Amino acid sequence: MTALCSENCSSQYQLHQTNQPLGGNCLLVFIMLGKILLNILTLGMRRKTTYQNFMEYFCISLAFIDLLLLVNISIISYFSDVVLLGIRFTKYHICLFTQIISFTYGFLYYPVFLIACIDYHLHFCKTNFPFKKLFYFFTVTVIWISVFTYVLGNPAIYQNLKAQNIYSYQCPFYVSIQSYWLSFSVVMILFMVFITSWSEVITLVQAIRITSYMNETILYFPYSSHSGYTMNSKKTLLPKFIVCFLGTWLPFVLLQIIILLFKVQIPAYIEMNIPWLYFVNSFLIATVYWFNCHKLDLRDMALPVDPFVNWKCCFIPLAIHNLEQIEKPISIIIC
């Protein structure tokens, strides 16, 4: 594998030319098929009680684009030479489509992250606007169209795609710098938070109880009635957030650490996936909760709901001594 550098290359990407010929398109089909199955599994595992938000709409749109790419490359791989609407598609277009998708995905990290932050902030500010579903659909559509237009109209990207026509026996892939810096930032913040409150985290882990309630696995934090606990204390909430976040996403955090340490270069069309988006989504929700903990009202059903982490268990101050004798266990949160 040889890394190529060019003055015309976009600063958002590194171009890496592989020794894999275009004839190995079956591998690409299997990779995309595995990614789509992972997307479906993740969407099926998420909580169905979550409210409508931007990230949900974007994840569904990403799954649709992945499926569309798989259908296109599968048809071209099977027929080898297809004429559609007067346009001839060959195996060269399999690499071309994948490159365009890689560039597009690589430019989406920062916009999606920023819009998701704004979306959650507006929910905490209780900013309501009509036709919310239509607004999210329109926003996601505009983002995709804008990034596609930028990719296809960028001279540097055009030169890279044009060069592929000259060296048609090879198919380079593209690595997004945006995903690297986002992953690096999230991992570093988690590391600093853990180091800052590691003793509280260990104590909290030892105090956590996992049991069964109404045929479901539940987790709760037992508190002493003399603990002097205050719900709006950011210092007190920090270790609880770490425990809740790592309790769900620890394998993914370890994976991100391995990728960063060994500088693993993953093509952008693979790295932009729904599990990664939900991982970042949980981090965003926890961050917004922590900064706005003094404004929280747990009875407000409009609060951001994480599809994989139930953050409300961090805010319950009451102790539980006998689960069977409690009719309304407000301090029990299903996780």
Summary of the structure (lengths in Angstrom):
residues: 335
radius of gyration: 23.2
end to end distance: 44.0
largest distance: 77.3
contacts: 943
relative contact order: 0.14
helix: 61%
strand: 9%
